[in-house]
Amino acid sequence: MTRIVRRTDGSLALDPTGRAAGRGTYLCDAADCHDARRLAEGVRRALGTDAGLDLLIGELAHASA
């Protein structure tokens, strides 16, 4: 599982340690879980924002390759 956290400034960041301050949500690491549209909907629902999500999707795709 990969954790994404919404920081106090509203930006999103990957949290590899699982300890970053802020509201977080976990994502499945399987490649079929990384459909961009479904990922955006889930993050928006869980964290209330999608600011910077495009960059995170790119990082996730690069990390799983």
N, C-alpha and C positions, 0 to 999 in steps of 0.2 A: 504494500500500500504506500502511496505517495501522499504526503500532506501538503496542502496549499493553505496559506494563512493570509488573512486580510489584516494588513498593518494599520496602525492608528491613523496614518495619513490616507487610508482608503485604497492603497495599492495592494496588489496581490504578489505573493512570492512563494517559491518552493521552499519547503521547510524540511531538509533532509534529516535534521536531528529530532524533529518532533517536539521541540521545546521553545520555539519562537513565540514571542508574545503576540497576542491577537487572536481573533476568531479563526478557527481552522476547520477544514473538512478533509476527508481522505478520499483518494481516487484509486481505483483498481489499476494494477500495473500491467494487466493483459492488453495486448495490442488492440483487440476488438472492443475494448472499453474506451478507446481514445477517439471515437467519432467526434469531430469538432463541434457539431451542433448539439449533440447530447451532453457533451462535456460542458459547453457554455451554459446550457439550461440548468444543469445540476449545480454548477458553481454559483450562478446567479441566484438560484433558489436558496442554497445553503449559506452564502455569504453576503447576499444582497448587493453584489456588484460584479461587473465583469471587466473592470479597468485593468488593462494589461494582460488580459487572458490570452490574446493572440500570441504574445511573447512566450507565455508559459506553455502553450500548446506546442510551439516550436521547440522549446527546451525538452518537453516530455518526449516528443518524437525523436529528437536527437539522442536522448538518454536511452531510449528503448532500442535504438538501431545498433 
